[in-house]
Amino acid sequence: MRFIKPFIIGILGLFIIITLLSLLIPSKIKVSRATVISTSPDKIYAQITDLKNWKNWQPLFKSDSAIITYSTPSNTSTAYCDIKYNNKLVHLQVTSIDSSSIHFLLTGQDEDDIENEISIIPVKEKNNTEVEWKALTILHWYPWEKFYAIFIDKITGPGYEASLDGLKHYIESE
């Protein structure tokens, strides 16, 4: 008993220290990726605002193993789609569309909600457009989620890069 009590106190103290350290990590994590595409903003706008066009360039939407159901219509500010992939259901809900961006919320089973924005920014160079994908993840206070935040850019960033590369490749090859 005299060895167990210090061990339990030590474990409890370590848990408290880790929890206090995790409170220093922000609970809102933003990941951003961008690319420049050699085309007019109108062609890009048509691809990103209609969810059915995402199958042309977004890797998950192109996947044969993903089952996607779209709302009708699929190009409005109330459009949504449900994606079943690897026995998980993901819901993508468009929250707003304006002349230069689309905002949508990505929700999944047992996952944190991710607020996304894809912006179209004309570049001064002739016929070039910058496309930026920003994702904001709001985490709970749990220590394991906060420490996950340290690596979230390395984990999710390549997926956003692949999507933007797919968009660039698709539009420039048309």
C-alpha positions in Angstrom: 0.0 0.0 0.0 2.8 2.4 0.7 4.1 2.0 -2.9 0.7 2.3 -4.5 -0.2 5.7 -2.9 2.8 7.6 -4.3 2.3 6.0 -7.7 -1.4 7.1 -7.8 -0.5 10.6 -6.6 2.2 10.8 -9.3 -0.1 9.7 -12.1 -2.8 12.1 -10.9 -0.2 15.0 -10.7 1.0 14.2 -14.2 -2.5 14.2 -15.6 -3.2 17.6 -14.0 0.0 19.0 -15.4 -0.7 17.7 -18.9 -4.3 19.1 -18.7 -3.0 22.5 -17.6 -0.4 22.6 -20.4 -3.1 21.6 -23.0 -5.1 24.7 -21.9 -2.3 26.9 -23.4 -2.9 25.4 -26.8 -5.6 27.3 -28.8 -8.9 25.5 -29.4 -9.4 26.9 -32.9 -6.9 25.7 -35.4 -6.7 27.1 -39.0 -5.1 25.2 -41.8 -4.7 27.0 -45.1 -3.4 26.0 -48.5 -3.3 27.9 -51.8 -2.4 27.5 -55.5 -2.4 29.7 -58.6 -4.4 28.4 -61.6 -3.9 29.7 -65.1 -7.5 30.5 -65.9 -10.3 33.0 -65.3 -12.1 33.1 -61.9 -15.4 32.2 -63.6 -14.2 28.7 -64.6 -13.0 28.0 -61.0 -16.2 29.5 -59.6 -18.3 27.0 -61.6 -16.3 24.1 -60.3 -16.3 24.9 -56.6 -19.9 26.2 -56.2 -21.6 23.1 -57.6 -21.0 20.1 -55.4 -21.6 17.7 -58.3 -18.6 19.2 -60.1 -16.3 18.2 -57.3 -16.2 14.7 -58.7 -14.0 16.3 -61.5 -11.2 17.3 -59.1 -11.6 16.4 -55.4 -9.9 13.1 -54.6 -12.6 11.8 -52.2 -15.4 12.6 -54.7 -13.5 10.9 -57.5 -13.0 7.7 -55.4 -15.0 4.6 -56.5 -15.3 3.5 -52.9 -17.2 6.7 -51.8 -21.0 6.7 -52.0 -22.2 10.3 -52.4 -25.7 11.6 -52.4 -26.4 15.2 -53.4 -29.2 17.6 -52.6 -31.2 19.1 -55.4 -30.1 21.6 -56.5 -26.4 21.1 -55.7 -25.2 24.7 -56.5 -27.1 26.9 -54.0 -26.3 28.2 -50.5 -28.4 25.5 -49.0 -26.8 22.6 -51.0 -25.4 19.6 -49.2 -24.1 16.1 -49.8 -23.6 13.0 -47.7 -20.5 11.0 -48.3 -20.2 7.4 -47.1 -16.5 6.3 -47.1 -14.7 3.6 -45.1 -17.9 2.9 -43.2 -18.1 6.5 -42.0 -20.7 9.1 -42.9 -19.6 12.7 -43.6 -22.0 15.5 -44.2 -20.9 18.5 -46.2 -23.3 21.5 -45.8 -22.8 24.7 -47.8 -23.4 27.6 -45.5 -22.9 30.5 -48.0 -21.8 31.3 -51.5 -20.8 34.7 -52.7 -19.1 36.0 -55.8 -15.6 35.0 -54.7 -16.0 32.1 -52.2 -17.9 29.2 -50.9 -18.3 28.4 -47.2 -19.2 25.0 -46.0 -19.3 22.9 -42.8 -17.9 19.4 -42.8 -19.3 17.2 -40.0 -18.5 13.5 -39.4 -19.3 10.8 -37.0 -17.1 11.1 -33.9 -15.2 13.9 -35.5 -14.8 17.6 -34.8 -16.8 20.0 -37.1 -14.6 21.7 -39.6 -15.6 25.1 -41.1 -14.2 25.5 -44.6 -13.8 28.3 -47.1 -12.6 28.1 -50.6 -11.7 31.6 -51.9 -11.1 32.8 -55.5 -8.7 35.7 -55.7 -7.8 37.3 -59.1 -4.1 37.8 -59.6 -2.8 40.9 -61.4 -0.9 38.7 -63.8 -2.8 38.0 -67.0 -5.4 35.2 -66.7 -4.2 33.8 -63.4 -6.3 33.2 -60.3 -5.3 32.2 -56.8 -7.5 29.6 -55.0 -7.1 29.4 -51.2 -8.7 26.6 -49.1 -9.0 27.5 -45.4 -10.2 25.1 -42.8 -11.0 26.0 -39.2 -11.3 23.1 -36.7 -12.8 23.9 -33.3 -11.5 21.5 -30.7 -12.8 20.5 -27.2 -10.8 21.2 -24.1 -9.7 17.6 -23.8 -5.9 17.3 -23.5 -5.7 14.6 -26.2 -7.6 16.8 -28.7 -5.4 19.8 -27.8 -2.2 17.9 -28.4 -3.7 16.6 -31.7 -3.9 20.3 -32.7 -0.1 20.4 -32.8 -0.1 17.9 -35.7 -3.4 18.9 -37.4 -1.6 20.9 -40.2 0.6 18.0 -41.1 -2.3 15.5 -41.0 -5.0 17.5 -42.9 -2.9 19.9 -45.0 -1.8 17.3 -47.6 -5.5 16.5 -48.3 -6.2 20.2 -49.0 -3.1 20.4 -51.2 -4.2 17.3 -53.2 -7.7 18.8 -53.7 -6.3 22.1 -55.0 -3.8 20.3 -57.2 -6.7 18.2 -58.6 -8.6 21.4 -59.3 -5.6 23.0 -61.0 -4.9 20.0 -63.1 -8.5 19.6 -64.1 -9.1 23.2 -65.1 -5.8 23.7 -66.8 -6.2 20.5 -68.9 -9.7 21.5 -70.1 
